[in-house]
Amino acid sequence: MKKILMIVALVLISAGASAKGKKANPNKPVFTTIKENPITSVKNQSRSGTCWDYSTLSFFESEILKATGKTYDLCESYVCNKTYRDRAVQVVRLHGDCQFAEGGSAYDPLYCIENYGIVPETAMPAPGTLYGDSLNNFGEFFSLLTPYVKAVATSNSKKLSTQWLVGLQGILDAYLGKCPESFTYEGQTYTPKSFASSLGLNWDDYVSFTSYTHHPFWKAFAVEVQDNWRNPLSWNVPIDDLSRIIDNAIMNGYTVAWGGDVSEDGFTRKGLAYAIDTKKVERVSGSDMDRWLKLPREKRISIIDSLGCKVPEVTPTQKLRQERFDNWQLTDDHGMLIFGIAKDQNGKEYYMVKNSWGETGDYKGIWYMTKNFIVANTMDFMVNKNAVPKDIRKKLGI
């Protein structure tokens, strides 16, 4: 017994010494929440390109919370089933002269709800369970679906039969589950449309914003990215109004369905995002431009992590946003939910953002993204029109 106690004591002493030897990062941000709006639980899209689905349904779940106080878990698989069918129909109609892919935009779940309704998560099989997985895994699914759609779209047939749609629906149902025509929820029977009507939201309240100079300001246009395949319109406003709209929404109890670019080095897997000023970081890290660019991305991220809240940031400008969009640097990568504002120990402000990668990172699925990062990397975002500043609403007539 004494021997066991001695071994345990040595292990504890060793662990303590190891912990003391491992210095904490003095630059790790310490956050104070300024405003935090209610959100539903963090979900995991896993191995599927469905951030557009998860982030937008999360947005609507928060909208329902604000409007009614009720918590819902809306079904992403239902939206995927309806959306991929519609997208396949468009590809076939255009003889393959457009993209068929897993991605989409915030408008796709809204379109689905308005036209087909919505169901709760419990009304369809849980993600991945139909093919023996615990979460989404679209590898096999899309390796079958994509060539199927391409084969039909590029067929030499003079006339298509309706059976291609039967086959398409069979693949969708096999991997996502069949969309129910009716279901029971909390003791009541609904159709998808009647369930959507029961949620307490006005589906005409939602508008989208962006900011580019290749279209006139204060007009609406369809942002030219491939996953914006339904061509919904976004209001084009000057860059300063992007953050003003988001700030006004958050401070008035609304959330924002954000779509943008997270491919930059400043977006870390630990739950932080900075619009890093590369030239200044090079000097801080002791690297010249050539050496910095040759460093593995993991090493660059490690340096950025070590700088933490002291990482030098670039101030986004209208000109810089446009240049990055035109030269393919600013891309349409990811959808997330902005739900709060916080500041670090130096007073720098961040947006609190819910991701759909499970409870990963230092903040269990929440990212703290600086306002500079959000403004620099926004492709577009959806928000309740009642969350928009009154002067902007008046100017746009919304």
LINHU-V420554 format. One record per residue. N is the residue number from 1. RES is the residue in three letters. D_LAST is the distance of its C-alpha to the last C-alpha in Angstrom with 1 decimal. Layout:
n: [N | N]
res: [RES | RES]
d_last: [D_LAST | D_LAST]
//
This chain:
n: [1 | 2 | 3 | 4 | 5 | 6 | 7 | 8 | 9 | 10 | 11 | 12 | 13 | 14 | 15 | 16 | 17 | 18 | 19 | 20 | 21 | 22 | 23 | 24 | 25 | 26 | 27 | 28 | 29 | 30 | 31 | 32 | 33 | 34 | 35 | 36 | 37 | 38 | 39 | 40 | 41 | 42 | 43 | 44 | 45 | 46 | 47 | 48 | 49 | 50 | 51 | 52 | 53 | 54 | 55 | 56 | 57 | 58 | 59 | 60 | 61 | 62 | 63 | 64 | 65 | 66 | 67 | 68 | 69 | 70 | 71 | 72 | 73 | 74 | 75 | 76 | 77 | 78 | 79 | 80 | 81 | 82 | 83 | 84 | 85 | 86 | 87 | 88 | 89 | 90 | 91 | 92 | 93 | 94 | 95 | 96 | 97 | 98 | 99 | 100 | 101 | 102 | 103 | 104 | 105 | 106 | 107 | 108 | 109 | 110 | 111 | 112 | 113 | 114 | 115 | 116 | 117 | 118 | 119 | 120 | 121 | 122 | 123 | 124 | 125 | 126 | 127 | 128 | 129 | 130 | 131 | 132 | 133 | 134 | 135 | 136 | 137 | 138 | 139 | 140 | 141 | 142 | 143 | 144 | 145 | 146 | 147 | 148 | 149 | 150 | 151 | 152 | 153 | 154 | 155 | 156 | 157 | 158 | 159 | 160 | 161 | 162 | 163 | 164 | 165 | 166 | 167 | 168 | 169 | 170 | 171 | 172 | 173 | 174 | 175 | 176 | 177 | 178 | 179 | 180 | 181 | 182 | 183 | 184 | 185 | 186 | 187 | 188 | 189 | 190 | 191 | 192 | 193 | 194 | 195 | 196 | 197 | 198 | 199 | 200 | 201 | 202 | 203 | 204 | 205 | 206 | 207 | 208 | 209 | 210 | 211 | 212 | 213 | 214 | 215 | 216 | 217 | 218 | 219 | 220 | 221 | 222 | 223 | 224 | 225 | 226 | 227 | 228 | 229 | 230 | 231 | 232 | 233 | 234 | 235 | 236 | 237 | 238 | 239 | 240 | 241 | 242 | 243 | 244 | 245 | 246 | 247 | 248 | 249 | 250 | 251 | 252 | 253 | 254 | 255 | 256 | 257 | 258 | 259 | 260 | 261 | 262 | 263 | 264 | 265 | 266 | 267 | 268 | 269 | 270 | 271 | 272 | 273 | 274 | 275 | 276 | 277 | 278 | 279 | 280 | 281 | 282 | 283 | 284 | 285 | 286 | 287 | 288 | 289 | 290 | 291 | 292 | 293 | 294 | 295 | 296 | 297 | 298 | 299 | 300 | 301 | 302 | 303 | 304 | 305 | 306 | 307 | 308 | 309 | 310 | 311 | 312 | 313 | 314 | 315 | 316 | 317 | 318 | 319 | 320 | 321 | 322 | 323 | 324 | 325 | 326 | 327 | 328 | 329 | 330 | 331 | 332 | 333 | 334 | 335 | 336 | 337 | 338 | 339 | 340 | 341 | 342 | 343 | 344 | 345 | 346 | 347 | 348 | 349 | 350 | 351 | 352 | 353 | 354 | 355 | 356 | 357 | 358 | 359 | 360 | 361 | 362 | 363 | 364 | 365 | 366 | 367 | 368 | 369 | 370 | 371 | 372 | 373 | 374 | 375 | 376 | 377 | 378 | 379 | 380 | 381 | 382 | 383 | 384 | 385 | 386 | 387 | 388 | 389 | 390 | 391 | 392 | 393 | 394 | 395 | 396 | 397 | 398]
res: [MET | LYS | LYS | ILE | LEU | MET | ILE | VAL | ALA | LEU | VAL | LEU | ILE | SER | ALA | GLY | ALA | SER | ALA | LYS | GLY | LYS | LYS | ALA | ASN | PRO | ASN | LYS | PRO | VAL | PHE | THR | THR | ILE | LYS | GLU | ASN | PRO | ILE | THR | SER | VAL | LYS | ASN | GLN | SER | ARG | SER | GLY | THR | CYS | TRP | ASP | TYR | SER | THR | LEU | SER | PHE | PHE | GLU | SER | GLU | ILE | LEU | LYS | ALA | THR | GLY | LYS | THR | TYR | ASP | LEU | CYS | GLU | SER | TYR | VAL | CYS | ASN | LYS | THR | TYR | ARG | ASP | ARG | ALA | VAL | GLN | VAL | VAL | ARG | LEU | HIS | GLY | ASP | CYS | GLN | PHE | ALA | GLU | GLY | GLY | SER | ALA | TYR | ASP | PRO | LEU | TYR | CYS | ILE | GLU | ASN | TYR | GLY | ILE | VAL | PRO | GLU | THR | ALA | MET | PRO | ALA | PRO | GLY | THR | LEU | TYR | GLY | ASP | SER | LEU | ASN | ASN | PHE | GLY | GLU | PHE | PHE | SER | LEU | LEU | THR | PRO | TYR | VAL | LYS | ALA | VAL | ALA | THR | SER | ASN | SER | LYS | LYS | LEU | SER | THR | GLN | TRP | LEU | VAL | GLY | LEU | GLN | GLY | ILE | LEU | ASP | ALA | TYR | LEU | GLY | LYS | CYS | PRO | GLU | SER | PHE | THR | TYR | GLU | GLY | GLN | THR | TYR | THR | PRO | LYS | SER | PHE | ALA | SER | SER | LEU | GLY | LEU | ASN | TRP | ASP | ASP | TYR | VAL | SER | PHE | THR | SER | TYR | THR | HIS | HIS | PRO | PHE | TRP | LYS | ALA | PHE | ALA | VAL | GLU | VAL | GLN | ASP | ASN | TRP | ARG | ASN | PRO | LEU | SER | TRP | ASN | VAL | PRO | ILE | ASP | ASP | LEU | SER | ARG | ILE | ILE | ASP | ASN | ALA | ILE | MET | ASN | GLY | TYR | THR | VAL | ALA | TRP | GLY | GLY | ASP | VAL | SER | GLU | ASP | GLY | PHE | THR | ARG | LYS | GLY | LEU | ALA | TYR | ALA | ILE | ASP | THR | LYS | LYS | VAL | GLU | ARG | VAL | SER | GLY | SER | ASP | MET | ASP | ARG | TRP | LEU | LYS | LEU | PRO | ARG | GLU | LYS | ARG | ILE | SER | ILE | ILE | ASP | SER | LEU | GLY | CYS | LYS | VAL | PRO | GLU | VAL | THR | PRO | THR | GLN | LYS | LEU | ARG | GLN | GLU | ARG | PHE | ASP | ASN | TRP | GLN | LEU | THR | ASP | ASP | HIS | GLY | MET | LEU | ILE | PHE | GLY | ILE | ALA | LYS | ASP | GLN | ASN | GLY | LYS | GLU | TYR | TYR | MET | VAL | LYS | ASN | SER | TRP | GLY | GLU | THR | GLY | ASP | TYR | LYS | GLY | ILE | TRP | TYR | MET | THR | LYS | ASN | PHE | ILE | VAL | ALA | ASN | THR | MET | ASP | PHE | MET | VAL | ASN | LYS | ASN | ALA | VAL | PRO | LYS | ASP | ILE | ARG | LYS | LYS | LEU | GLY | ILE]
d_last: [76.9 | 77.5 | 76.8 | 73.5 | 72.5 | 73.5 | 71.4 | 68.3 | 68.9 | 69.2 | 66.0 | 64.1 | 65.6 | 64.7 | 61.1 | 60.9 | 62.4 | 59.9 | 57.0 | 58.4 | 58.9 | 55.2 | 53.4 | 49.8 | 47.3 | 46.9 | 43.6 | 41.9 | 38.8 | 38.9 | 35.5 | 34.2 | 31.1 | 28.5 | 25.9 | 26.2 | 24.0 | 25.6 | 26.1 | 28.3 | 31.5 | 31.8 | 32.5 | 34.5 | 33.4 | 37.0 | 38.0 | 35.0 | 32.1 | 29.5 | 27.7 | 24.4 | 25.4 | 26.7 | 24.0 | 21.1 | 23.0 | 23.9 | 20.2 | 19.8 | 23.1 | 21.8 | 18.7 | 21.2 | 23.5 | 20.9 | 19.9 | 23.5 | 26.0 | 27.4 | 28.4 | 28.2 | 29.5 | 27.6 | 29.6 | 29.1 | 31.9 | 30.2 | 27.1 | 29.6 | 31.7 | 28.9 | 27.3 | 30.6 | 31.6 | 28.5 | 29.0 | 32.7 | 32.0 | 29.9 | 32.7 | 35.3 | 33.5 | 33.3 | 37.0 | 36.4 | 34.6 | 31.8 | 32.0 | 32.8 | 32.5 | 31.8 | 28.6 | 25.0 | 21.4 | 19.0 | 17.5 | 21.0 | 21.3 | 17.9 | 19.1 | 22.4 | 21.3 | 19.2 | 22.1 | 25.2 | 24.5 | 25.9 | 29.2 | 30.6 | 32.7 | 35.9 | 35.3 | 36.3 | 39.0 | 38.5 | 37.6 | 40.8 | 43.1 | 43.7 | 45.4 | 47.1 | 44.7 | 43.1 | 39.8 | 38.0 | 40.1 | 38.8 | 41.7 | 43.8 | 40.8 | 39.2 | 42.6 | 43.1 | 39.6 | 38.9 | 42.2 | 41.9 | 38.6 | 40.0 | 43.2 | 41.5 | 39.0 | 41.9 | 44.5 | 46.8 | 46.6 | 46.1 | 44.3 | 42.7 | 43.7 | 41.3 | 43.3 | 41.5 | 38.5 | 41.0 | 42.4 | 39.0 | 38.1 | 41.4 | 40.8 | 37.4 | 38.9 | 41.9 | 40.1 | 36.9 | 38.1 | 37.5 | 34.2 | 35.2 | 34.6 | 35.0 | 35.9 | 36.8 | 34.9 | 36.2 | 38.3 | 35.8 | 35.5 | 32.2 | 31.0 | 28.4 | 25.8 | 26.9 | 26.9 | 23.3 | 22.5 | 24.6 | 22.8 | 20.5 | 17.1 | 14.2 | 14.0 | 10.6 | 9.2 | 10.1 | 8.8 | 11.4 | 12.3 | 15.6 | 17.5 | 20.1 | 21.6 | 22.7 | 19.3 | 17.5 | 15.1 | 11.5 | 11.9 | 11.8 | 15.3 | 17.4 | 19.3 | 23.0 | 24.7 | 26.9 | 25.5 | 22.1 | 24.0 | 21.4 | 19.4 | 15.9 | 13.4 | 12.4 | 10.4 | 13.4 | 13.7 | 17.0 | 19.3 | 19.2 | 15.6 | 16.3 | 18.6 | 16.6 | 13.7 | 16.5 | 18.5 | 15.9 | 15.3 | 19.0 | 20.0 | 17.8 | 19.4 | 17.1 | 18.4 | 17.3 | 18.5 | 19.9 | 21.6 | 24.0 | 27.6 | 30.3 | 33.2 | 34.0 | 37.1 | 35.1 | 33.7 | 36.7 | 37.8 | 38.6 | 35.0 | 34.1 | 32.2 | 32.7 | 31.7 | 35.4 | 36.9 | 39.5 | 41.8 | 42.1 | 42.7 | 45.4 | 47.2 | 46.8 | 48.2 | 51.0 | 49.9 | 49.6 | 46.8 | 49.1 | 50.4 | 46.9 | 45.6 | 48.7 | 48.4 | 47.4 | 43.8 | 45.2 | 47.1 | 44.1 | 42.1 | 45.1 | 45.2 | 41.5 | 42.0 | 45.0 | 43.0 | 40.4 | 38.4 | 40.3 | 39.2 | 38.2 | 34.6 | 33.1 | 30.1 | 27.4 | 26.4 | 24.1 | 27.3 | 28.7 | 25.7 | 25.8 | 29.6 | 29.6 | 27.1 | 29.1 | 32.5 | 31.5 | 31.9 | 28.3 | 28.1 | 26.1 | 28.5 | 27.1 | 24.4 | 24.5 | 22.7 | 22.0 | 22.7 | 24.4 | 25.7 | 29.4 | 31.8 | 35.3 | 38.5 | 37.8 | 34.5 | 32.4 | 29.1 | 28.2 | 25.5 | 27.0 | 26.3 | 27.5 | 29.3 | 30.7 | 34.2 | 35.9 | 37.1 | 38.1 | 38.5 | 39.4 | 36.5 | 36.9 | 33.9 | 31.6 | 31.1 | 30.7 | 28.8 | 28.7 | 25.5 | 27.1 | 27.7 | 24.1 | 22.7 | 25.5 | 25.3 | 21.7 | 21.0 | 17.5 | 16.0 | 13.9 | 12.3 | 10.7 | 7.1 | 9.0 | 11.3 | 9.3 | 10.9 | 9.5 | 10.4 | 8.6 | 5.1 | 6.6 | 8.1 | 5.6 | 3.8 | 0.0]
//
